[in-house]
Amino acid sequence: MNYNKENINKLFNDFLQSGIHQSMSSQFTKTSIDCNVIKLDDAYIYELAIPGLTKKDIAIKLEENHLIVNVHAEEAEIEGVKTLKKEYQYAQSSRSIPIPEMADTNSIRAAYKNGILSIQLNVMKPIKGTKGNIEIK
Amino acid sequence: MRYTHRNSKNAFGSLGIFHHLLNDFFDVAQEAEKVIEKLPSFIRANVAEQDDKYLINLEMPGIDKKWLSLEIEDRVLIVSVNKPEKEDKEQFIRREFNYGASQRKFKLSKAVDTSNIEAEMKHGILQITLAKKPAFVPKDIKIK
């Protein structure tokens, strides 16, 4: 490797951009979407933190065993506004959420409020106590 | 209980979106072993400047404005969030964000008029508008 100033700077910058520095660094623009999962008796609630959007910027797609949330927001260039620091940017981001096998996909409900996208999904209870003899013919 | 460092999720650096696709593997059967992060989230800010003001946009999804406090002390703007414990009673099986008890401070430049600061909460973003002091107009002083 060429040990010139540019490469050394890049090494340090890459290091600073990784591991423990990354999420605390204000030099890094976070584009990944964080997700909390809450378990209720018979349902799961997925909360995605995507503030500053409107419903039309978000698209949720149901796949076989996961949900894909895509954010596609128009970034209006406003005259005379100069960006000094950008620590978060969710305008073009996405997140894939695995869903449990026992999920009832017809029960999906989603709402966007206070910057949180909440997706509720009912989970079918396993059929318990099926006892009985099976006749052998 | 297994602990993974919160930041190990970011090992892929700029491939931010992809690390979630690769690392997500939760399985209902493994719920009991799930890592539950209670570390308060770092409140990220986007700062912009216009001719007559500065704008600070802070992300605080799910935060009610009554849990927020904005203070100014010696040209330092302090934004604090204090979500009461009882609001957090849900059963989390995965927690990647937690804006319950966080604080962020901003050192304001001399150009800011600290008596003219406004804040508005919309869609989980707190927008703080800091007016700049009017430009200094040089005056000629007459000599009597």
Chai-1 contact restraints between the chains, C-beta under 6 A:
chainA,res_idxA,chainB,res_idxB,connection_type,confidence,min_distance_angstrom,max_distance_angstrom,comment,restraint_id
A,Q17,B,G13,contact,1.0,0.0,6.0,A-B,restraint_1
A,S18,B,G13,contact,1.0,0.0,6.0,A-B,restraint_2
A,G19,B,N7,contact,1.0,0.0,6.0,A-B,restraint_3
A,I20,B,N7,contact,1.0,0.0,6.0,A-B,restraint_4
A,Q22,B,N10,contact,1.0,0.0,6.0,A-B,restraint_5
A,S23,B,N7,contact,1.0,0.0,6.0,A-B,restraint_6
A,S23,B,N10,contact,1.0,0.0,6.0,A-B,restraint_7
A,M24,B,F42,contact,1.0,0.0,6.0,A-B,restraint_8
A,K30,B,R44,contact,1.0,0.0,6.0,A-B,restraint_9
A,T31,B,G16,contact,1.0,0.0,6.0,A-B,restraint_10
A,S32,B,G16,contact,1.0,0.0,6.0,A-B,restraint_11
A,D34,B,E96,contact,1.0,0.0,6.0,A-B,restraint_12
A,D34,B,F97,contact,1.0,0.0,6.0,A-B,restraint_13
A,C35,B,E96,contact,1.0,0.0,6.0,A-B,restraint_14
A,N36,B,F92,contact,1.0,0.0,6.0,A-B,restraint_15
A,N36,B,R95,contact,1.0,0.0,6.0,A-B,restraint_16
A,V37,B,I93,contact,1.0,0.0,6.0,A-B,restraint_17
A,V37,B,R94,contact,1.0,0.0,6.0,A-B,restraint_18
A,I38,B,E90,contact,1.0,0.0,6.0,A-B,restraint_19
A,I38,B,F92,contact,1.0,0.0,6.0,A-B,restraint_20
A,K39,B,Q91,contact,1.0,0.0,6.0,A-B,restraint_21
A,K39,B,I93,contact,1.0,0.0,6.0,A-B,restraint_22
A,A49,B,P61,contact,1.0,0.0,6.0,A-B,restraint_23
A,A49,B,F97,contact,1.0,0.0,6.0,A-B,restraint_24
A,P51,B,E59,contact,1.0,0.0,6.0,A-B,restraint_25
A,P51,B,P61,contact,1.0,0.0,6.0,A-B,restraint_26
A,P51,B,H123,contact,1.0,0.0,6.0,A-B,restraint_27
A,P51,B,G124,contact,1.0,0.0,6.0,A-B,restraint_28
A,P51,B,I125,contact,1.0,0.0,6.0,A-B,restraint_29
A,G52,B,H123,contact,1.0,0.0,6.0,A-B,restraint_30
A,G52,B,I125,contact,1.0,0.0,6.0,A-B,restraint_31
A,G80,B,Q50,contact,1.0,0.0,6.0,A-B,restraint_32
A,V81,B,A48,contact,1.0,0.0,6.0,A-B,restraint_33
A,V81,B,Q50,contact,1.0,0.0,6.0,A-B,restraint_34
A,K82,B,E49,contact,1.0,0.0,6.0,A-B,restraint_35
A,T83,B,A48,contact,1.0,0.0,6.0,A-B,restraint_36
A,L84,B,V47,contact,1.0,0.0,6.0,A-B,restraint_37
A,L84,B,E49,contact,1.0,0.0,6.0,A-B,restraint_38
A,K85,B,V47,contact,1.0,0.0,6.0,A-B,restraint_39
A,K86,B,N46,contact,1.0,0.0,6.0,A-B,restraint_40
A,E87,B,R44,contact,1.0,0.0,6.0,A-B,restraint_41
A,E87,B,A45,contact,1.0,0.0,6.0,A-B,restraint_42
A,Y88,B,R44,contact,1.0,0.0,6.0,A-B,restraint_43
A,Y88,B,E59,contact,1.0,0.0,6.0,A-B,restraint_44
A,S94,B,I17,contact,1.0,0.0,6.0,A-B,restraint_45
A,R95,B,H20,contact,1.0,0.0,6.0,A-B,restraint_46
A,S96,B,L21,contact,1.0,0.0,6.0,A-B,restraint_47
A,P98,B,D24,contact,1.0,0.0,6.0,A-B,restraint_48
A,P100,B,V28,contact,1.0,0.0,6.0,A-B,restraint_49
A,N114,B,G62,contact,1.0,0.0,6.0,A-B,restraint_50
A,N114,B,G124,contact,1.0,0.0,6.0,A-B,restraint_51
A,G115,B,P61,contact,1.0,0.0,6.0,A-B,restraint_52
A,G115,B,H123,contact,1.0,0.0,6.0,A-B,restraint_53
A,G115,B,G124,contact,1.0,0.0,6.0,A-B,restraint_54
A,I116,B,P61,contact,1.0,0.0,6.0,A-B,restraint_55
A,I116,B,G62,contact,1.0,0.0,6.0,A-B,restraint_56
